[in-house]
Amino acid sequence: MRFAMGPAVLLILAAAAVAASRSVWDGVYSREQASRGQTAYNSKCARCHGDALLGGEDSPPLVDKDFLERWNGKSVGSLVELTRGTMPSDGPGKVSRQQCTDIIAYLLGANGFPAGKSDLESDAAALNEIVFQSKP
């Protein structure tokens, strides 16, 4: 009996995990936060990634097909952590977690994901529950 209950419990836990996760289509950031993020992006990121977020000689694009394909199925938390740990290229780690989160909110808006009523949380666990999906 104990063995038979194991798979059932696993199915319930898996269903709960899927239900708990959100996608970038769920309005996970606010317009105000994206505006703050644009200001931070312009001062800290645009010199390498460009004003239009299309990337540069040594910098990948942060919008459109290539960006979405690279991040599809990955968590927003992964992008925030990558940004915090590697950007800006001339001084990684100089951007606060909140600034990174605001910048990612700006990127979400620039990629056409809808804004919601609340800011994107800067908590790593909460960010890891939000998944990039190219299409809803």
N, CA, C and O atoms as a MOPAC input file, in Angstrom:
PM7 MOZYME 1SCF
protein

 N      0.82600 1    -1.19300 1     0.00000 1
 C      0.00000 1     0.00000 1     0.00000 1
 C      0.86800 1     1.25400 1     0.00000 1
 O      0.57200 1     2.22000 1    -0.70300 1
 N      1.91600 1     1.23600 1     0.77300 1
 C      2.78900 1     2.41000 1     0.85200 1
 C      3.41100 1     2.70600 1    -0.50400 1
 O      3.50900 1     3.87100 1    -0.89000 1
 N      3.82400 1     1.70400 1    -1.21700 1
 C      4.44100 1     1.88000 1    -2.52400 1
 C      3.45000 1     2.47500 1    -3.52400 1
 O      3.83200 1     3.31100 1    -4.34300 1
 N      2.18900 1     2.05900 1    -3.47000 1
 C      1.17200 1     2.54100 1    -4.39200 1
 C      0.83800 1     4.01600 1    -4.14300 1
 O      0.45500 1     4.73300 1    -5.06800 1
 N      0.98200 1     4.45700 1    -2.91800 1
 C      0.67900 1     5.85200 1    -2.60700 1
 C      1.78600 1     6.77900 1    -3.09100 1
 O      1.52400 1     7.95500 1    -3.34300 1
 N      3.00200 1     6.29400 1    -3.22800 1
 C      4.11800 1     7.13300 1    -3.65600 1
 C      3.86500 1     7.82600 1    -4.97600 1
 O      3.99900 1     9.04800 1    -5.04200 1
 N      3.50300 1     7.10600 1    -6.04400 1
 C      3.25300 1     7.77000 1    -7.32600 1
 C      2.10200 1     8.75900 1    -7.27000 1
 O      2.15000 1     9.80600 1    -7.91700 1
 N      1.07300 1     8.44000 1    -6.50900 1
 C     -0.05900 1     9.36800 1    -6.39000 1
 C      0.37300 1    10.66900 1    -5.72900 1
 O     -0.01100 1    11.75600 1    -6.16100 1
 N      1.16400 1    10.55100 1    -4.69400 1
 C      1.66700 1    11.74500 1    -4.00800 1
 C      2.54800 1    12.55000 1    -4.94700 1
 O      2.46500 1    13.77800 1    -4.96900 1
 N      3.38900 1    11.88200 1    -5.72000 1
 C      4.25200 1    12.58300 1    -6.67400 1
 C      3.42900 1    13.32200 1    -7.72200 1
 O      3.76600 1    14.44800 1    -8.08700 1
 N      2.36800 1    12.71400 1    -8.20400 1
 C      1.51400 1    13.38600 1    -9.17700 1
 C      0.85900 1    14.62800 1    -8.58500 1
 O      0.77400 1    15.66300 1    -9.24400 1
 N      0.40900 1    14.52700 1    -7.37100 1
 C     -0.21100 1    15.67900 1    -6.70600 1
 C      0.81100 1    16.79600 1    -6.52100 1
 O      0.51000 1    17.96400 1    -6.76800 1
 N      2.01100 1    16.44200 1    -6.09000 1
 C      3.05400 1    17.45100 1    -5.90400 1
 C      3.45600 1    18.09100 1    -7.23000 1
 O      3.67500 1    19.30000 1    -7.29900 1
 N      3.55200 1    17.28300 1    -8.27600 1
 C      3.90500 1    17.82100 1    -9.59000 1
 C      2.81700 1    18.77400 1   -10.08500 1
 O      3.12400 1    19.83400 1   -10.63000 1
 N      1.55400 1    18.40300 1    -9.89900 1
 C      0.45000 1    19.27300 1   -10.31000 1
 C      0.46300 1    20.57700 1    -9.52400 1
 O      0.20100 1    21.64100 1   -10.08400 1
 N      0.76100 1    20.50300 1    -8.25200 1
 C      0.83500 1    21.71300 1    -7.41900 1
 C      1.97600 1    22.60800 1    -7.87500 1
 O      1.82800 1    23.83000 1    -7.90000 1
 N      3.10300 1    22.02600 1    -8.23200 1
 C      4.24900 1    22.81700 1    -8.69000 1
 C      3.92000 1    23.53500 1    -9.98600 1
 O      4.27000 1    24.70400 1   -10.14900 1
 N      3.24600 1    22.84800 1   -10.92100 1
 C      2.86900 1    23.47900 1   -12.17800 1
 C      1.86100 1    24.60000 1   -11.92000 1
 O      1.95600 1    25.67600 1   -12.51100 1
 N      0.90400 1    24.34500 1   -11.04200 1
 C     -0.10000 1    25.36400 1   -10.73500 1
 C      0.52500 1    26.57000 1   -10.05000 1
 O      0.05800 1    27.69400 1   -10.24000 1
 N      1.57100 1    26.36000 1    -9.25800 1
 C      2.19600 1    27.44400 1    -8.51900 1
 C      3.04500 1    28.32900 1    -9.42600 1
 O      3.21400 1    29.51500 1    -9.14400 1
 N      3.58100 1    27.77000 1   -10.51200 1
 C      4.43500 1    28.57000 1   -11.37400 1
 C      3.58600 1    29.49200 1   -12.24000 1
 O      2.42400 1    29.21500 1   -12.53800 1
 N      4.20700 1    30.58700 1   -12.62800 1
 C      3.55100 1    31.56400 1   -13.48200 1
 C      4.41300 1    31.75300 1   -14.71400 1
 O      5.56200 1    31.31300 1   -14.75700 1
 N      3.85700 1    32.39900 1   -15.69800 1
 C      4.64700 1    32.71200 1   -16.87800 1
 C      4.71100 1    34.22600 1   -17.04500 1
 O      4.00900 1    34.97600 1   -16.36700 1
 N      5.56100 1    34.64600 1   -17.95300 1
 C      5.71800 1    36.07400 1   -18.23200 1
 C      4.47000 1    36.66800 1   -18.86900 1
 O      4.37000 1    37.88600 1   -19.01400 1
 N      3.51700 1    35.82300 1   -19.25200 1
 C      2.25100 1    36.28700 1   -19.82200 1
 C      1.23700 1    36.65000 1   -18.74900 1
 O      0.14900 1    37.12700 1   -19.06900 1
 N      1.56900 1    36.43400 1   -17.49200 1
 C      0.62700 1    36.63700 1   -16.39000 1
 C      0.66500 1    38.03100 1   -15.77500 1
 O      0.13300 1    38.22400 1   -14.68200 1
 N      1.27300 1    39.00200 1   -16.43600 1
 C      1.33100 1    40.36300 1   -15.88500 1
 C      2.13400 1    40.41100 1   -14.60100 1
 O      1.62100 1    40.80900 1   -13.55600 1
 N      3.39900 1    40.00400 1   -14.67600 1
 C      4.22200 1    39.83300 1   -13.47200 1
 C      4.99900 1    41.08400 1   -13.06300 1
 O      5.72100 1    41.05300 1   -12.06600 1
 N      4.86900 1    42.17100 1   -13.79900 1
 C      5.55200 1    43.43100 1   -13.47300 1
 C      4.56600 1    44.57200 1   -13.68900 1
 O      3.52800 1    44.38800 1   -14.32300 1
 N      4.88800 1    45.74600 1   -13.16400 1
 C      4.03400 1    46.91700 1   -13.36400 1
 C      4.66600 1    47.87900 1   -14.37900 1
 O      5.87100 1    47.83500 1   -14.62700 1
 N      3.85200 1    48.72500 1   -14.94400 1
 C      4.35800 1    49.73700 1   -15.88500 1
 C      5.33600 1    50.68700 1   -15.18900 1
 O      6.34500 1    51.09200 1   -15.76600 1
 N      5.02100 1    51.03100 1   -13.94500 1
 C      5.90900 1    51.91700 1   -13.18900 1
 C      7.28900 1    51.27800 1   -13.00100 1
 O      8.31600 1    51.94600 1   -13.12200 1
 N      7.29400 1    49.98500 1   -12.70600 1
 C      8.56600 1    49.29200 1   -12.53600 1
 C      9.33200 1    49.24400 1   -13.85800 1
 O     10.54800 1    49.43400 1   -13.87300 1
 N      8.64000 1    48.99300 1   -14.95700 1
 C      9.30400 1    48.97300 1   -16.26400 1
 C      9.89900 1    50.34200 1   -16.58600 1
 O     10.96100 1    50.42900 1   -17.20300 1
 N      9.22400 1    51.40200 1   -16.17500 1
 C      9.75000 1    52.74900 1   -16.38600 1
 C     11.03500 1    52.96400 1   -15.58100 1
 O     12.00700 1    53.52200 1   -16.09100 1
 N     11.03200 1    52.51700 1   -14.31800 1
 C     12.26500 1    52.58500 1   -13.51200 1
 C     13.36900 1    51.74600 1   -14.17400 1
 O     14.53400 1    52.13900 1   -14.21300 1
 N     12.97000 1    50.59700 1   -14.68200 1
 C     13.92400 1    49.71000 1   -15.33800 1
 C     14.52100 1    50.32700 1   -16.58800 1
 O     15.70200 1    50.13900 1   -16.88000 1
 N     13.69600 1    51.07000 1   -17.33200 1
 C     14.21000 1    51.73200 1   -18.53500 1
 C     15.25700 1    52.78000 1   -18.16000 1
 O     16.28000 1    52.90800 1   -18.83300 1
 N     15.00600 1    53.51500 1   -17.10400 1
 C     15.97900 1    54.51000 1   -16.63600 1
 C     17.29000 1    53.82900 1   -16.24600 1
 O     18.36900 1    54.28800 1   -16.62000 1
 N     17.19300 1    52.74000 1   -15.49800 1
 C     18.39800 1    51.99800 1   -15.09700 1
 C     19.08800 1    51.39000 1   -16.31300 1
 O     20.31500 1    51.42400 1   -16.40800 1
 N     18.31900 1    50.83700 1   -17.23600 1
 C     18.88900 1    50.26500 1   -18.46200 1
 C     19.66100 1    51.32900 1   -19.23300 1
 O     20.79000 1    51.09600 1   -19.66400 1
 N     19.05500 1    52.48400 1   -19.40200 1
 C     19.70900 1    53.55700 1   -20.16600 1
 C     21.03200 1    53.96500 1   -19.54500 1
 O     21.97700 1    54.28700 1   -20.26500 1
 N     21.11800 1    53.95800 1   -18.22200 1
 C     22.35500 1    54.39900 1   -17.57900 1
 C     23.38100 1    53.27700 1   -17.42600 1
 O     24.57700 1    53.55700 1   -17.34000 1
 N     22.94900 1    52.02100 1   -17.39000 1
 C     23.87600 1    50.94000 1   -17.08200 1
 C     24.05800 1    49.91500 1   -18.19700 1
 O     25.04600 1    49.18100 1   -18.18900 1
 N     23.13900 1    49.84400 1   -19.15300 1
 C     23.15200 1    48.75100 1   -20.13000 1
 C     23.20600 1    49.19800 1   -21.58600 1
 O     23.77100 1    48.50000 1   -22.42800 1
 N     22.62500 1    50.35100 1   -21.88600 1
 C     22.45100 1    50.77300 1   -23.27700 1
 C     23.76400 1    50.95400 1   -24.02600 1
 O     23.81000 1    50.77400 1   -25.24300 1
 N     24.81800 1    51.30400 1   -23.32400 1
 C     26.08700 1    51.53500 1   -24.03700 1
 C     26.59000 1    50.27400 1   -24.71800 1
 O     27.30400 1    50.36000 1   -25.71700 1
 N     26.23500 1    49.10800 1   -24.20200 1
 C     26.64200 1    47.84500 1   -24.84000 1
 C     25.50400 1    47.18400 1   -25.61900 1
 O     25.71600 1    46.67600 1   -26.72000 1
 N     24.30700 1    47.19100 1   -25.05200 1
 C     23.18100 1    46.49000 1   -25.67800 1
 C     22.37300 1    47.38400 1   -26.60400 1
 O     21.48500 1    46.90500 1   -27.30900 1
 N     22.67100 1    48.68300 1   -26.61100 1
 C     22.01600 1    49.61500 1   -27.52400 1
 C     20.71800 1    50.18300 1   -27.00100 1
 O     20.04300 1    49.58600 1   -26.16300 1
 N     20.38700 1    51.35100 1   -27.51400 1
 C     19.15300 1    52.03100 1   -27.11000 1
 C     17.91100 1    51.21100 1   -27.45900 1
 O     16.90500 1    51.26000 1   -26.75100 1
 N     17.99200 1    50.45400 1   -28.56400 1
 C     16.84600 1    49.65800 1   -29.01400 1
 C     16.92000 1    48.22100 1   -28.50800 1
 O     16.12400 1    47.38200 1   -28.92900 1
 N     17.86900 1    47.91900 1   -27.60600 1
 C     18.04100 1    46.59800 1   -26.99900 1
 C     18.41000 1    45.51700 1   -28.01400 1
 O     18.19500 1    44.33100 1   -27.76200 1
 N     18.96200 1    45.91900 1   -29.15500 1
 C     19.26700 1    44.96900 1   -30.22500 1
 C     20.66000 1    44.36800 1   -30.13100 1
 O     21.06600 1    43.60000 1   -31.00300 1
 N     21.38800 1    44.70800 1   -29.08500 1
 C     22.72500 1    44.15300 1   -28.91100 1
 C     23.76100 1    44.94900 1   -29.66500 1
 O     23.45600 1    45.92600 1   -30.34800 1
 N     24.99000 1    44.50700 1   -29.52400 1
 C     26.09800 1    45.17700 1   -30.18400 1
 C     27.11300 1    44.15100 1   -30.62100 1
 O     26.82200 1    42.95800 1   -30.70500 1
 N     28.29500 1    44.62500 1   -30.89600 1
 C     29.36500 1    43.75500 1   -31.39000 1
 C     29.61600 1    42.56800 1   -30.45200 1
 O     29.74100 1    41.43100 1   -30.90900 1
 N     29.68800 1    42.82800 1   -29.16000 1
 C     29.95300 1    41.76900 1   -28.18300 1
 C     28.79200 1    41.53700 1   -27.22600 1
 O     28.95000 1    40.84000 1   -26.22300 1
 N     27.64100 1    42.10400 1   -27.51600 1
 C     26.49600 1    42.01600 1   -26.61000 1
 C     25.29200 1    41.43400 1   -27.32900 1
 O     24.97700 1    41.85200 1   -28.44400 1
 N     24.61200 1    40.47300 1   -26.70900 1
 C     23.45000 1    39.86300 1   -27.36400 1
 C     22.23800 1    40.78500 1   -27.34000 1
 O     22.15000 1    41.68600 1   -26.50600 1
 N     21.30600 1    40.55700 1   -28.26100 1
 C     20.06300 1    41.31900 1   -28.22800 1
 C     19.23400 1    40.92900 1   -27.00500 1
 O     19.31400 1    39.80100 1   -26.51600 1
 N     18.44700 1    41.87200 1   -26.52700 1
 C     17.59600 1    41.64000 1   -25.36100 1
 C     16.11800 1    41.67900 1   -25.73000 1
 O     15.25100 1    41.70800 1   -24.85600 1
 N     15.84100 1    41.68000 1   -27.02300 1
 C     14.47300 1    41.65100 1   -27.53100 1
 C     14.40900 1    40.72200 1   -28.74100 1
 O     15.42300 1    40.34800 1   -29.33000 1
 N     13.19400 1    40.37400 1   -29.07700 1
 C     12.86800 1    39.65300 1   -30.29600 1
 C     13.23100 1    38.17100 1   -30.25700 1
 O     13.49500 1    37.60400 1   -29.19600 1
 N     13.23600 1    37.57100 1   -31.42200 1
 C     13.30900 1    36.11700 1   -31.57600 1
 C     14.50900 1    35.47000 1   -30.88600 1
 O     14.34200 1    34.49700 1   -30.15100 1
 N     15.70800 1    35.98900 1   -31.10900 1
 C     16.90100 1    35.36600 1   -30.51600 1
 C     16.84200 1    35.36600 1   -28.99600 1
 O     17.16700 1    34.36400 1   -28.35900 1
 N     16.43000 1    36.48300 1   -28.41500 1
 C     16.31500 1    36.58000 1   -26.96400 1
 C     15.26900 1    35.60300 1   -26.45100 1
 O     15.51500 1    34.86400 1   -25.49800 1
 N     14.10800 1    35.60200 1   -27.08400 1
 C     13.01600 1    34.73800 1   -26.62900 1
 C     13.35600 1    33.25800 1   -26.77600 1
 O     13.00300 1    32.45200 1   -25.91500 1
 N     14.03000 1    32.90000 1   -27.85000 1
 C     14.44000 1    31.49800 1   -28.02400 1
 C     15.45600 1    31.08800 1   -26.96200 1
 O     15.40400 1    29.97100 1   -26.44500 1
 N     16.36700 1    31.97800 1   -26.64200 1
 C     17.39400 1    31.66700 1   -25.64100 1
 C     16.78100 1    31.44500 1   -24.26100 1
 O     17.23400 1    30.57800 1   -23.51300 1
 N     15.75300 1    32.22200 1   -23.91900 1
 C     15.19700 1    32.17700 1   -22.56500 1
 C     13.91900 1    31.35600 1   -22.44400 1
 O     13.44100 1    31.13600 1   -21.33100 1
 N     13.36000 1    30.90400 1   -23.54300 1
 C     12.12200 1    30.12800 1   -23.49600 1
 C     12.28000 1    28.90600 1   -22.58800 1
 O     13.20400 1    28.10900 1   -22.75400 1
 N     11.36100 1    28.77300 1   -21.62800 1
 C     11.37800 1    27.64000 1   -20.69700 1
 C     12.24200 1    27.85600 1   -19.47400 1
 O     12.22100 1    27.03500 1   -18.55700 1
 N     12.99900 1    28.93300 1   -19.43500 1
 C     13.85300 1    29.22800 1   -18.28400 1
 C     13.14900 1    30.22600 1   -17.36900 1
 O     12.18900 1    30.88600 1   -17.76500 1
 N     13.63900 1    30.31800 1   -16.15800 1
 C     12.99300 1    31.20800 1   -15.19800 1
 C     13.49600 1    32.64700 1   -15.32000 1
 O     14.62200 1    32.90000 1   -15.74900 1
 N     12.63500 1    33.56700 1   -14.93500 1
 C     13.01100 1    34.97600 1   -14.85500 1
 C     14.13100 1    35.13300 1   -13.82700 1
 O     15.01500 1    35.97500 1   -13.98700 1
 N     14.09000 1    34.31700 1   -12.77100 1
 C     15.14100 1    34.34700 1   -11.75500 1
 C     16.51600 1    34.05700 1   -12.34000 1
 O     17.50800 1    34.65600 1   -11.92400 1
 N     16.58000 1    33.14400 1   -13.30200 1
 C     17.85900 1    32.82900 1   -13.95600 1
 C     18.41200 1    34.04400 1   -14.67700 1
 O     19.61500 1    34.30100 1   -14.64400 1
 N     17.52400 1    34.79600 1   -15.33400 1
 C     17.97400 1    35.98900 1   -16.04900 1
 C     18.43200 1    37.07200 1   -15.07600 1
 O     19.43500 1    37.74400 1   -15.31700 1
 N     17.70600 1    37.23700 1   -13.98900 1
 C     18.10900 1    38.22900 1   -12.98600 1
 C     19.47800 1    37.86100 1   -12.41600 1
 O     20.34300 1    38.72700 1   -12.28900 1
 N     19.68200 1    36.60200 1   -12.07500 1
 C     20.96500 1    36.17500 1   -11.50300 1
 C     22.10600 1    36.30100 1   -12.50700 1
 O     23.20800 1    36.70500 1   -12.13700 1
 N     21.85900 1    35.96400 1   -13.76600 1
 C     22.88600 1    36.13200 1   -14.79700 1
 C     23.25900 1    37.60400 1   -14.92200 1
 O     24.43600 1    37.95400 1   -15.00600 1
 N     22.25200 1    38.45000 1   -14.93400 1
 C     22.49000 1    39.88900 1   -15.05000 1
 C     23.27400 1    40.41000 1   -13.85200 1
 O     24.23600 1    41.16100 1   -14.00800 1
 N     22.86000 1    40.01100 1   -12.66800 1
 C     23.56000 1    40.46200 1   -11.45100 1
 C     25.00800 1    39.99700 1   -11.42100 1
 O     25.89100 1    40.73900 1   -10.99100 1
 N     25.25500 1    38.78600 1   -11.87000 1
 C     26.59600 1    38.21700 1   -11.76300 1
 C     27.55000 1    38.58700 1   -12.88000 1
 O     28.76300 1    38.43800 1   -12.73000 1
 N     27.02300 1    39.06900 1   -14.00500 1
 C     27.90400 1    39.32000 1   -15.14900 1
 C     27.83900 1    40.73500 1   -15.71100 1
 O     28.64100 1    41.08700 1   -16.57500 1
 N     26.91100 1    41.54400 1   -15.24200 1
 C     26.72200 1    42.88200 1   -15.79700 1
 C     26.91800 1    43.95200 1   -14.74300 1
 O     26.67300 1    43.70900 1   -13.56200 1
 N     27.34900 1    45.11700 1   -15.14600 1
 C     27.88800 1    45.43100 1   -16.46400 1
 C     29.22700 1    44.73800 1   -16.67900 1
 O     29.90900 1    44.36200 1   -15.72600 1
 N     29.58400 1    44.57900 1   -17.92800 1
 C     30.78400 1    43.80500 1   -18.25500 1
 C     32.05900 1    44.40200 1   -17.66500 1
 O     33.02800 1    43.68300 1   -17.42400 1
 N     32.06100 1    45.70200 1   -17.43400 1
 C     33.25500 1    46.33600 1   -16.86100 1
 C     33.22000 1    46.40400 1   -15.33300 1
 O     34.09000 1    47.02300 1   -14.72000 1
 N     32.23600 1    45.78100 1   -14.72700 1
 C     32.15700 1    45.78000 1   -13.26100 1
 C     30.98300 1    44.95200 1   -12.77800 1
 O     30.06000 1    45.48200 1   -12.16000 1
 N     31.00900 1    43.64700 1   -13.05500 1
 C     29.88700 1    42.79400 1   -12.64100 1
 C     29.57100 1    42.94100 1   -11.15400 1
 O     30.46200 1    43.10400 1   -10.32100 1
 N     28.28800 1    42.88000 1   -10.85300 1
 C     27.84400 1    42.95800 1    -9.46900 1
 C     27.58000 1    44.36800 1    -8.97000 1
 O     27.21800 1    44.55500 1    -7.80900 1
 N     27.75500 1    45.35500 1    -9.82500 1
 C     27.54800 1    46.73700 1    -9.39700 1
 C     26.08600 1    47.17100 1    -9.45300 1
 O     25.73800 1    48.26000 1    -8.99700 1
 N     25.24600 1    46.32500 1   -10.00500 1
 C     23.82500 1    46.64400 1   -10.11500 1
 C     23.09400 1    45.87100 1    -9.01700 1
 O     23.26100 1    44.65800 1    -8.89600 1
 N     22.30500 1    46.55400 1    -8.23500 1
 C     21.59400 1    45.92100 1    -7.12200 1
 C     20.55600 1    44.92300 1    -7.63000 1
 O     20.15500 1    44.96500 1    -8.79300 1
 N     20.13000 1    44.03100 1    -6.74700 1
 C     19.08400 1    43.06800 1    -7.10300 1
 C     17.81300 1    43.80200 1    -7.54900 1
 O     17.18200 1    43.40700 1    -8.53000 1
 N     17.43900 1    44.85700 1    -6.83800 1
 C     16.23000 1    45.60200 1    -7.20400 1
 C     16.38000 1    46.25700 1    -8.56400 1
 O     15.44900 1    46.22200 1    -9.36900 1
 N     17.53800 1    46.85700 1    -8.84100 1
 C     17.75500 1    47.46300 1   -10.15200 1
 C     17.70100 1    46.41300 1   -11.25200 1
 O     17.11900 1    46.65200 1   -12.31000 1
 N     18.30600 1    45.24700 1   -11.01300 1
 C     18.25000 1    44.16400 1   -12.00200 1
 C     16.81700 1    43.74500 1   -12.25200 1
 O     16.42100 1    43.52800 1   -13.39700 1
 N     16.04600 1    43.63000 1   -11.20400 1
 C     14.64800 1    43.23000 1   -11.33300 1
 C     13.87200 1    44.28100 1   -12.12500 1
 O     13.04900 1    43.93600 1   -12.97300 1
 N     14.12900 1    45.55100 1   -11.85300 1
 C     13.46800 1    46.62100 1   -12.60700 1
 C     13.88100 1    46.57900 1   -14.08900 1
 O     13.04400 1    46.76900 1   -14.97200 1
 N     15.14900 1    46.33500 1   -14.35200 1
 C     15.62800 1    46.23400 1   -15.73600 1
 C     14.94800 1    45.06600 1   -16.44300 1
 O     14.54900 1    45.19300 1   -17.60000 1
 N     14.81400 1    43.94100 1   -15.76600 1
 C     14.15000 1    42.78500 1   -16.36800 1
 C     12.67700 1    43.11000 1   -16.62700 1
 O     12.12000 1    42.66000 1   -17.62900 1
 N     12.04300 1    43.87400 1   -15.75300 1
 C     10.66300 1    44.31300 1   -16.00000 1
 C     10.60200 1    45.12800 1   -17.29900 1
 O      9.68600 1    44.95800 1   -18.10300 1
 N     11.57500 1    46.00200 1   -17.49100 1
 C     11.65100 1    46.78200 1   -18.72900 1
 C     11.81400 1    45.85800 1   -19.94000 1
 O     11.16000 1    46.05800 1   -20.96400 1
 N     12.68600 1    44.84600 1   -19.82800 1
 C     12.89300 1    43.89700 1   -20.93000 1
 C     11.61600 1    43.11700 1   -21.23700 1
 O     11.30000 1    42.85800 1   -22.39900 1
 N     10.88900 1    42.74900 1   -20.18900 1
 C      9.63000 1    42.03200 1   -20.40400 1
 C      8.66600 1    42.89400 1   -21.21700 1
 O      8.03700 1    42.41300 1   -22.15900 1
 N      8.55400 1    44.16000 1   -20.84900 1
 C      7.68600 1    45.06700 1   -21.59500 1
 C      8.16100 1    45.26500 1   -23.02500 1
 O      7.35100 1    45.29700 1   -23.95100 1
 N      9.46400 1    45.39700 1   -23.20900 1
 C     10.02200 1    45.59300 1   -24.54500 1
 C      9.80900 1    44.37300 1   -25.43700 1
 O      9.80700 1    44.49100 1   -26.66300 1
 N      9.63200 1    43.21200 1   -24.83300 1
 C      9.38700 1    41.98800 1   -25.58300 1
 C      7.90400 1    41.68100 1   -25.74600 1
 O      7.53500 1    40.61700 1   -26.24500 1
 N      7.05800 1    42.61200 1   -25.32600 1
 C      5.63200 1    42.47700 1   -25.55400 1
 C      4.85400 1    41.70600 1   -24.50800 1
 O      3.68000 1    41.39700 1   -24.71200 1
 N      5.49500 1    41.39000 1   -23.38100 1
 C      4.76400 1    40.70600 1   -22.32000 1
 C      3.94600 1    41.73600 1   -21.55100 1
 O      4.43000 1    42.84200 1   -21.30700 1
 N      2.72700 1    41.40100 1   -21.16700 1
 C      1.84500 1    42.39400 1   -20.55400 1
 C      2.25200 1    42.78200 1   -19.13300 1
 O      2.76800 1    41.97400 1   -18.36100 1
 N      1.99900 1    44.03400 1   -18.82700 1
 C      2.20700 1    44.52300 1   -17.45900 1
 C      1.00300 1    44.12500 1   -16.61800 1
 O     -0.08700 1    43.87300 1   -17.13200 1
 N      1.22900 1    44.07500 1   -15.32000 1
 C      0.15100 1    43.79500 1   -14.38100 1
 C      0.02200 1    44.94700 1   -13.41300 1
 O      0.43500 1    46.07000 1   -13.70500 1
 N     -0.55000 1    44.66500 1   -12.26800 1
 C     -0.77700 1    45.70900 1   -11.26600 1
 C      0.33900 1    45.80900 1   -10.24000 1
 O      0.48800 1    46.84200 1    -9.58800 1
 N      1.13200 1    44.74100 1   -10.08700 1
 C      2.16700 1    44.70300 1    -9.05100 1
 C      3.55400 1    44.61300 1    -9.67000 1
 O      3.73600 1    44.10600 1   -10.77700 1
 N      4.52600 1    45.12100 1    -8.91900 1
 C      5.92100 1    45.00400 1    -9.34200 1
 C      6.36800 1    43.55100 1    -9.35200 1
 O      5.86200 1    42.72200 1    -8.59600 1
 N      7.30900 1    43.26500 1   -10.20900 1
 C      8.01400 1    41.99500 1   -10.20400 1
 C      8.81700 1    41.95400 1    -8.91500 1
 O      9.59300 1    42.86700 1    -8.63400 1
 N      8.63500 1    40.90800 1    -8.13800 1
 C      9.34600 1    40.81700 1    -6.86000 1
 C     10.83200 1    40.57100 1    -7.10100 1
 O     11.21000 1    39.94400 1    -8.09000 1
 N     11.66500 1    41.06200 1    -6.20400 1
 C     13.10400 1    40.84900 1    -6.34000 1
 C     13.58200 1    39.60000 1    -5.60200 1
 O     14.75900 1    39.24600 1    -5.68100 1
 N     12.68500 1    38.93700 1    -4.89000 1
 C     13.00700 1    37.71700 1    -4.15900 1
 C     13.34400 1    36.59300 1    -5.14600 1
 O     12.57300 1    36.31900 1    -6.06500 1
 N     14.49300 1    35.94900 1    -4.95200 1
 C     14.96300 1    34.91100 1    -5.87700 1
 C     13.97100 1    33.76500 1    -6.01400 1
 O     13.72900 1    33.29700 1    -7.12700 1
 N     13.39700 1    33.30600 1    -4.92200 1
 C     12.45300 1    32.18700 1    -4.98000 1
 C     11.22500 1    32.55600 1    -5.81100 1
 O     10.75300 1    31.74900 1    -6.61100 1
 N     10.71100 1    33.76000 1    -5.62700 1
 C      9.54600 1    34.20500 1    -6.39500 1
 C      9.89100 1    34.33500 1    -7.87900 1
 O      9.09300 1    33.95500 1    -8.73600 1
 N     11.06000 1    34.86300 1    -8.18100 1
 C     11.48500 1    35.01700 1    -9.57500 1
 C     11.67600 1    33.67200 1   -10.26000 1
 O     11.41100 1    33.53100 1   -11.45400 1
 N     12.13500 1    32.68800 1    -9.50200 1
 C     12.34900 1    31.36300 1   -10.09000 1
 C     11.06200 1    30.63000 1   -10.41700 1
 O     11.08700 1    29.63100 1   -11.13600 1
 N      9.93400 1    31.11100 1    -9.89900 1
 C      8.63300 1    30.51300 1   -10.20800 1
 C      8.01300 1    31.07500 1   -11.47200 1
 O      6.98200 1    30.58400 1   -11.93200 1
 N      8.63400 1    32.10300 1   -12.03900 1
 C      8.09900 1    32.73800 1   -13.26100 1
 C      8.92200 1    32.24700 1   -14.45200 1
 O     10.14500 1    32.39000 1   -14.47900 1
 N      8.23500 1    31.67100 1   -15.42600 1
 C      8.90000 1    31.04400 1   -16.55600 1
 C      8.67800 1    31.86700 1   -17.83800 1
 O      7.58500 1    32.37600 1   -18.08900 1
 N      9.74200 1    31.97800 1   -18.63200 1
 C      9.61500 1    32.57600 1   -19.94900 1
 C      8.87700 1    31.60100 1   -20.85400 1
 O      9.19000 1    30.41100 1   -20.88900 1
 N      7.90400 1    32.11200 1   -21.58000 1
 C      7.20700 1    31.35000 1   -22.60700 1
 C      7.10500 1    32.26000 1   -23.81600 1
 O      6.56500 1    33.36200 1   -23.72200 1
 N      7.61400 1    31.81100 1   -24.94100 1
 C      7.55300 1    32.63200 1   -26.15200 1
 C      6.12000 1    32.97300 1   -26.52100 1
 O      5.83900 1    34.08300 1   -26.97500 1
 N      5.20300 1    32.01200 1   -26.32500 1
 C      3.79300 1    32.21900 1   -26.63900 1
 C      2.95200 1    31.77500 1   -25.46000 1
 O      3.33100 1    30.85400 1   -24.73600 1
 N      1.80600 1    32.42600 1   -25.26100 1
 C      0.95100 1    32.04700 1   -24.11600 1
 C      0.35800 1    30.65300 1   -24.27000 1
 O     -0.37700 1    30.19500 1   -23.39600 1

